[in-house]
Amino acid sequence: MPKRVDHEERRAQIAEALIRVAGRRGLHAVGMRDVAAEAGVSLRLVQYYFETKEKLLFYGLGHLTDRFTARAGARLAAAGPDPGPRAMVEALLLASLPTDEESRTFHLLYSSYAILSVTDEALAAQPFIDNPDAAENAMTKLLEQAQGAGLADPDADARTEAISLLAMAATMGTSILVGQRTPETAIAVLRHHLDRIFKAAGASERVVASK
């Protein structure tokens, strides 16, 4: 009896190959033939599932986002059963910094997608992510919770602070990638700004950065 093909598993296999190749060579330099070779499948099979490079790239973006969500969830779980809003904010910010191979690939490719969508009409026609404000909304809610609990500056605008922190983390990530600063320095800067927003907290409110 012929083996039943799991199409979603095959799509994920091809998306993983895309991420590996693009992480080494850059997203702009990757073709469908390169992805097929990396995945160990035929070019025709890649074309069967995705038809065009733009569709492959868009699917790869979703797969990359899912991986980041899982990474952030693992970091939050490691913070303990009741870490508090400061630790949760810090965990989410540090999850996006390129401090290891996994996070380096995420930051590099996510930034590349944004840049490529500016000049690639087919990619630009796709929604960049399903909910572009999800991280901003989540961060704002955490900061509002901290304010309600008396753990953060009550006069701060939670939305503005959330936008600033996320933008800062993205910029810090790029500076790490290009060798402008070390992960430790970037983490120290982020924590400096968190100290400004949050009132003095105990050691349980801190998250140890991944090495």
C-alpha positions as CSV (number, residue, x, y, z in Angstrom):
1,M,0.0,0.0,0.0
2,P,1.5,3.4,-1.0
3,K,2.7,5.5,1.9
4,R,0.2,8.4,2.7
5,V,1.8,11.8,2.2
6,D,1.3,14.3,5.0
7,H,1.1,17.5,2.9
8,E,1.5,19.9,5.8
9,E,4.6,18.0,7.0
10,R,6.0,18.2,3.5
11,R,5.3,21.9,3.4
12,A,7.0,22.4,6.7
13,Q,10.0,20.4,5.5
14,I,10.4,22.7,2.5
15,A,9.9,25.8,4.7
16,E,12.6,24.6,7.1
17,A,15.0,24.1,4.1
18,L,14.2,27.7,3.0
19,I,15.1,29.0,6.4
20,R,18.3,27.1,6.6
21,V,19.5,28.2,3.1
22,A,18.4,31.8,3.6
23,G,20.1,31.9,7.0
24,R,23.4,31.0,5.3
25,R,23.1,33.0,2.0
26,G,20.5,35.7,2.6
27,L,16.8,35.6,1.5
28,H,17.4,37.6,-1.7
29,A,19.9,35.0,-3.0
30,V,17.7,31.9,-2.5
31,G,15.9,30.3,-5.4
32,M,13.4,27.4,-5.4
33,R,16.1,25.1,-6.8
34,D,18.3,25.9,-3.8
35,V,15.5,25.1,-1.4
36,A,14.7,21.8,-3.3
37,A,18.3,20.7,-3.0
38,E,18.5,21.6,0.7
39,A,15.2,19.7,1.4
40,G,16.3,16.7,-0.6
41,V,13.4,16.9,-2.9
42,S,12.8,17.7,-6.6
43,L,12.3,21.2,-7.9
44,R,9.0,20.0,-9.3
45,L,7.8,19.0,-5.9
46,V,8.6,22.5,-4.5
47,Q,6.7,24.1,-7.4
48,Y,3.8,21.7,-6.8
49,Y,3.3,22.9,-3.3
50,F,4.2,26.6,-3.7
51,E,4.0,27.4,-7.5
52,T,6.0,30.6,-7.2
53,K,9.0,31.9,-5.1
54,E,6.8,34.6,-3.6
55,K,4.3,32.0,-2.3
56,L,7.2,30.0,-0.9
57,L,8.6,33.0,0.8
58,F,5.2,34.0,2.3
59,Y,4.7,30.5,3.7
60,G,8.2,30.5,5.0
61,L,7.4,33.8,6.9
62,G,4.5,32.2,8.6
63,H,6.6,29.2,9.5
64,L,9.3,31.5,10.9
65,T,6.7,33.4,12.9
66,D,5.4,30.1,14.4
67,R,8.9,29.2,15.4
68,F,9.4,32.5,17.1
69,T,6.1,32.1,19.0
70,A,7.2,28.8,20.3
71,R,10.6,30.2,21.3
72,A,8.9,33.1,23.2
73,G,6.5,30.7,24.9
74,A,9.4,28.5,26.1
75,R,11.1,31.6,27.5
76,L,8.0,32.6,29.3
77,A,7.5,29.1,30.7
78,A,11.1,29.1,32.0
79,A,10.3,32.3,34.0
80,G,8.1,30.3,36.3
81,P,4.4,29.8,37.0
82,D,3.8,33.4,38.1
83,P,6.7,35.5,36.8
84,G,5.0,38.9,37.0
85,P,4.6,41.5,34.2
86,R,8.2,42.8,34.3
87,A,9.6,39.3,33.8
88,M,7.1,38.6,31.0
89,V,7.9,41.9,29.2
90,E,11.6,41.1,29.5
91,A,11.2,37.6,28.3
92,L,9.4,38.7,25.2
93,L,12.0,41.3,24.4
94,L,14.9,39.1,24.9
95,A,13.4,36.3,22.8
96,S,13.8,38.5,19.8
97,L,17.4,39.3,20.3
98,P,19.9,37.3,18.1
99,T,21.8,35.7,21.0
100,D,22.1,32.2,19.4
101,E,21.8,30.6,16.0
102,E,18.0,30.2,16.2
103,S,17.3,33.8,17.1
104,R,20.0,35.1,14.8
105,T,18.3,33.4,11.9
106,F,14.9,34.7,12.9
107,H,16.1,38.3,13.2
108,L,18.0,38.1,9.9
109,L,15.2,36.6,7.9
110,Y,12.4,38.6,9.4
111,S,14.3,41.8,8.7
112,S,15.0,40.6,5.2
113,Y,11.3,39.9,4.5
114,A,10.4,43.4,5.5
115,I,13.1,44.9,3.2
116,L,12.3,42.5,0.3
117,S,8.5,43.3,0.5
118,V,9.4,47.0,-0.3
119,T,10.7,46.1,-3.8
120,D,8.9,42.8,-4.5
121,E,5.4,43.6,-5.7
122,A,4.2,40.0,-5.4
123,L,5.4,39.7,-1.8
124,A,4.2,43.2,-0.9
125,A,0.7,42.2,-2.1
126,Q,0.5,39.6,0.7
127,P,-0.2,40.7,4.3
128,F,3.2,40.8,5.9
129,I,1.9,39.0,9.0
130,D,-1.7,38.1,10.0
131,N,-1.8,40.6,12.9
132,P,1.0,43.1,12.7
133,D,0.0,44.8,16.0
134,A,-0.1,41.5,18.1
135,A,3.2,42.1,19.8
136,E,2.4,45.7,20.4
137,N,-1.0,44.9,21.9
138,A,0.4,42.2,24.1
139,M,3.2,44.4,25.4
140,T,0.8,47.3,26.1
141,K,-1.5,45.0,28.0
142,L,1.3,43.8,30.2
143,L,2.4,47.3,30.9
144,E,-1.1,48.3,31.8
145,Q,-1.4,45.3,34.2
146,A,1.9,46.4,35.8
147,Q,0.5,49.9,36.3
148,G,-2.7,48.6,37.8
149,A,-0.7,46.5,40.3
150,G,1.5,49.5,41.2
151,L,4.6,47.9,39.7
152,A,5.1,50.5,36.9
153,D,5.1,54.2,36.4
154,P,1.4,55.2,36.5
155,D,2.0,58.3,34.4
156,A,3.7,56.4,31.5
157,D,1.7,55.9,28.3
158,A,1.6,52.1,28.1
159,R,1.1,52.1,24.3
160,T,4.0,54.5,23.6
161,E,6.3,52.6,25.9
162,A,5.4,49.3,24.2
163,I,6.1,50.7,20.8
164,S,9.4,52.1,22.0
165,L,10.6,48.9,23.7
166,L,9.8,46.8,20.6
167,A,11.5,49.2,18.3
168,M,14.5,49.3,20.5
169,A,14.7,45.5,20.7
170,A,14.5,45.3,16.9
171,T,17.3,47.9,16.5
172,M,19.4,46.3,19.1
173,G,19.0,43.0,17.3
174,T,20.4,44.5,14.1
175,S,23.3,46.1,15.9
176,I,24.2,42.7,17.3
177,L,24.0,41.1,13.9
178,V,26.4,43.6,12.4
179,G,28.8,43.4,15.3
180,Q,28.2,46.9,16.6
181,R,27.5,45.6,20.1
182,T,27.4,42.4,22.1
183,P,24.2,40.7,23.2
184,E,25.2,41.5,26.8
185,T,25.4,45.2,26.0
186,A,22.1,45.2,24.2
187,I,20.4,43.4,27.1
188,A,21.8,45.9,29.5
189,V,20.4,48.8,27.5
190,L,16.9,47.1,27.4
191,R,17.0,46.5,31.1
192,H,18.0,50.1,31.7
193,H,14.8,51.2,30.0
194,L,12.7,48.6,31.9
195,D,14.1,50.0,35.1
196,R,12.8,53.4,34.1
197,I,9.3,52.0,33.5
198,F,9.1,49.6,36.4
199,K,9.5,50.3,40.0
200,A,12.2,48.4,41.9
201,A,11.5,44.7,41.7
202,G,12.9,41.7,43.4
203,A,15.2,39.1,41.8
204,S,12.1,37.0,40.8
205,E,11.1,39.7,38.4
206,R,14.3,39.3,36.3
207,V,14.9,36.8,33.5
208,V,18.3,35.4,32.9
209,A,19.3,36.0,29.3
210,S,20.1,33.0,27.0
211,K,23.7,32.7,26.2
